[in-house]
């Protein structure tokens, strides 16, 4: 961090003494410097003002620190609940779990982040159809003790046109039109380097393409039909996660079972995907508790009978207020009826005379706001009354409030109606303008602050016109609980009450609000990272962090690009190696993802090219005199040669020094001496020197093509 100057290093006495000394130089006739002199009284006043000024100049308030951190693009990390996976079993019939249903461990609550359909159908068996493995495996063998290659263990060029598919046989029909989850436990033990995670919402070119189908009737046609993939958290089986899908027709029995299959269409896998388990009825749950929430309805969301439907725990079990779009905001109405179907998990709302209200709205227009809240906070929804005065402050007594879990409605009188608007939460009012509907929520002091009509708008005068329309809470770091702790559900659905609940993994990702001091420490690290691709190490770090990919080697080659004049433009070639396989070209998906990552950081005048390895084969031949106890069938020398080559390949493009291999082999305790040794390179190498060294391109990788050594026992020569 930058060392700040101390602007308040003088006491009042020191400042006064210095001022008295200056009097002598400014006016020698002023000789009375006692406190009784009126002039000295004025001097003491100015000394005090200077001391106070220095005190304030020397102090950096939290708001100012926030502003400085924002200028450095450092934003405080806010609290967040942990995420986990829940499995529901022993289901007697298909049921819908409303969004934000509450799953409990002691007093901590987790909520499922999506509405979820649970199916009363078991996986009977799984069939693998690929060149290396064609058989049927019963489902009970998926017990994490065995590993199954989804599309085969080897992707040979000769087999690329052969089918590769997996068929899942279900005991009962999966309902059409509903979103269903399948959980895949993907085995990730292919490399010492783990695969980079793919952040939510980030672009990623999939390195494979998988086609999903079901057997049944769709559009009066019986056969295999495509399945809609709503969300693939596994990214075509790169990661453990859930595949959310929807069947748009009706499944039909074939040989006594219901079938779903997925087939490999495009294959650029760096490692063949392997799984340990497939489980239905698994979904994500996040540690938070929703006490108040809202939804905005557009005209296109209405059902044919002009009703509004949603599936959410807070709407089904709580109370609700309804607002209609009017006068540029939301006006509360009491002319509605509600139906709550607990078994179906559906909340239905009907506005009286709604067909007359929506005549002037287009399909994309918002016309309805519904606010639902728990009955136990019904008297706490109203935060207070607007006074119209500047900088109003309201206290609230909530603990562990979620930073992104608060929204406010503020009303103002217009044409005899109280018109509410959603106000926006900001960290501070530094950038707020006079008419910006902004507010600040201070979790530490437990207050809500509004603007002063200069920085941020102040609420208008009104009775109970400041309300919560969203309140969520979370436990932060305490929500990172171990596997198997969640075992209860808060519901009135009798079927769900009898189900078995199992938390299949530990909850991770929970964190508390970051302090300004920790954010400042992160800012200090920022100065060590230029944030741009400048040096070779910058390029290496950026490439290795590309989402979704895995790297064995990355080498940056500045001022190198075959076919380009590097004197006219800054050219950089980046050679990457993603696995140990030989002869594979650089996958297009790898190139696209790496270039997308680099384009965020590269300088505008830099041309970049990403290339794969240049493979150079080695044929090792010769005659070796070995000790009498050496057994050729153990292939110890062959293994040592392979180990030597692997060590060279830790860096791309290294010169293969013949003398190094000769010396290493000669020192082995089971080798008497090397009678003859020859290394013959095959492939696009640059040259072989007179000392038998092999010089390869900067992206060169060696592989052992063949070892043809003749072993002679020393006893045959010396008779020992």
C-alpha positions, 0 to 999 in steps of 0.5 A: 500500500502507498504510505500516507503522509501524517498531516497532523503531526503537530500539537496545538502548543507547537503550532502556537509557539511557531505562530508567536515566533513569526510575529517577531519577523512580521511586526517587531513592535508587537512585543506582548505575547501574553494570553491577555493580549487580544491579538494573541487571543485571535492567534490562538483561535486561528491555531485551533482552526488549523489544528482541527483542519489538520485533524480532518485532513488526516482522517480517511472516513469509511465512505472515502475508503469505499470511493478509493476502492471503487476507483481501483475496481475493488468492490466489497465481497458481500455475504452469501449463503452456501450451495449444496445438493439434495437428493429426494428418494422414496417418492410415491408419486410425481410431485412439484416442489415450489421454489424456495421450499425450506430444507432444514438442519437444526435452525439453519434453512436452505432453499431450492433455487428452482421450482422442481419436479420430482419423479416417481421413476427409478433407473433400472439399468444403463446401457453403454454403446461405444467401440470399447464397451457394449453391454448393459450394467444394472443400476445398483452397480453405480455405487461409487466403487466403479468408474464407467466411461460414457463414450469409451476409453479411447477416441481413435481416428479409425472409430470416429464414425462409430456410434457412442451413446448411453441409454438410461432405462426408467421404470415409469414414464417421465411426465412431459412439459416438466423440467426434470433433473439428472445428477451425474457424478463425474470422475475427475482424475485425469490429470494432476492439474484440475480443470478450471471452473466456468463462472455462471454467465460466462461464455464458453465454447463447449468441447463436445456436443451431446444429443439427448432423445427420448422414445415416445410420441410427439406430433403423432409420430412414434420414435426417438424425439429430441429432448430440450436441455434447459441447463447443463451444469456438467458442460457435457460431462466435464464437471459433476453436476445436474442436467435439467431437461424437458420432454415435449411429448409423451414417453412410450414403453419399449421392451417394458421400460421407458428410454432416454439416451444421449449420443456424442455428436461432436468430440473434442474431449481432452480426456474421455468423460467418466462417471461414478453415478447417475441419480434422479431427483437431485437439485441445488439448494442455497442457504438463505431464508426468504421472508418476503419476495415479489414477482412482476407479471407481464401481460404475456404471463397470463393464462388463458383464463386471465389468471396468474400462476407461480410456484413459490413457497413464500406465495403458497404459505404466506400472505400477499399484497397486489399492485397494478401498474398505474400512473407510472408506478404501482398502485395497491389493489384489494380486488383479487382472489387467491387459490393455494394448491399445496399438493400441486405446489401452485399459487393462483391469483385472479384480479377482478375485471382484469380483462378490462384492465389489460386492454391498453397493455402489450404482451411485454408490458409489466402490469402486475406486482405481487408481494408475498411475505411470511405471516410472522413479519406481517407487522414489519413489512412497513418500514416507516413514514416519509416526512419529505425531509432530507437524509431520513434514517430508519432503524431495522432490527434484522440480523444476518440480512442478505446484501442482495436480499433487500428491496424497498417500495416507496410511495408518493401521492399522485392524482389522489393515489399512493403510487409506489416505486421500487427504489435502488439500493446503492453503497453510497450517495457519491454518484446519486443525482437529485432525482435518483430513487436511491437508498443505502442500507447499513447492515452494521448500524442497522439503518436505512438512509435516504438522500438529501434532495441533492445526492439522492431523492428523499421520500415524499410525505406519506403514511406508511409509504416506505415498505419492504418488498423483499427480505432475505437472510443468510448465515454467511460462513456458518452455512458451510456445513458438512455432507448429510446434515440436512434432513427436514423439510418445511411443508404441508405436502403429505407426500413430501413429508414422507420422502427421504432427504439426503444431502449428497455433498458438503455445502460450500461458498458461504461467506460473510460481508468483507471488511474494508480492511480486507478489501484494502489488502486485496487492493494491495495485491492488485498493484502486483497484477498489471491487469494486461497481457504484457510479459510472458508470465502474464500471458501464461497466467491468463491462458492457464486460467481459461474457464473450462480448460485444463493444461499440461504445458503452456509456452509463450513465444514472443516475436514468433509467428511463422508466416508473419513479419514480426518487425511490423507488428507485435506477434505472439504465438502461444503453444499449449498442450492439454494432455499426453496423447500424441498427434492430436491437433489443437481442438477448435474449442480450445483455440476459441476459448483461449482467444476469448480469454486473451482478448480481455487482456491483450494490447490492441496492437498485438497479434496472437496465434494459439497452436498445439504441439509439434510431435517428434517421435523418437526411435531408440536403438542400440546395444546395451551390456547389462549386469547378469541379474538384469531381466529384459522382460522387466523393461527397466531401461525402456521405462527409464527412457520414457521417464527421461522423455517425460522430463524433457517434455515438462517444457515445450521445444527443449533440445534433446541432448543425446549426451544426457540420455547416454550418460543417464543410462550409463550410470544405471546400476544394472547397466555395465556400459553402452556398446552402441546407442542411436536416436532417430527422430521422426516428424518435423524437427529442425535439425540433428547436430553432429553431436546427435542432439535434436533441435525441434520447433519451439512448440515441439513435444517428444514421444517414444515411437519405438525402442529396439535395444539388444541386451547382452549379459556381461557374463557372456563377455567376461564370464562372471 
